[in-house]
Amino acid sequence: MKKFLFLALFLSTTVLFSSCASVKSPLMGVIYTDVKAPEAVTSNVGKSKVGTAVATSILGLVAQGDASIDAAARSAGITRIHHVDYHSTSILGIYSTFTVTVYGE
């Protein structure tokens, strides 16, 4: 019985700290992540429009959304991209979001 309880505790701890719902990030916090970073830059000048696209994940079991650069550009009618940033958030690896923001004309 003790072996079973130890194994159950070990497995639940491993799952808790494995960040099942992980996101792309230059830095990752075990408890909480909230990071913004650059993704891409072009030679186009100007950023009169801003478009975003979001994808979310719960426990790494369910993930949905289109966080592509194309989806973000289409959401604001951008045809010439100036630069792209992203923002990733994760809470205990349970709930994560990944947002792509496109700036352009």
Steps between C-alpha positions, in 0.01 A plus 500: 500500500786739580657435160172580328460829690861596428454423130176699485664797673802479271288487184273786606801716586662419167185596310464822701852616424520381140328813362252306295360817346830659407541790259782641290699737718860616530461452876277252683377528857383187677217678681426794271622627162407834343753587228494729195768465232568587136433244230591659166589833339485605135629800308146639456451834672196605700260332735163661460306176559526237773359148478501217755439126499476276808529129581426348842578171670361330809725237664648430159192283442286753319650765274318731262553814300695631205798701622660528159647818356259467207195488730620804694565696179159405357323612820613860436515494120880530497669430167850635575643381831740725691572277799356217706501454878369222719372475854490171690330437832490181705356439846640186668502331161126463538382788282711660227447759229715599205423830325659620176482873426571628149573865421482635144304671228 
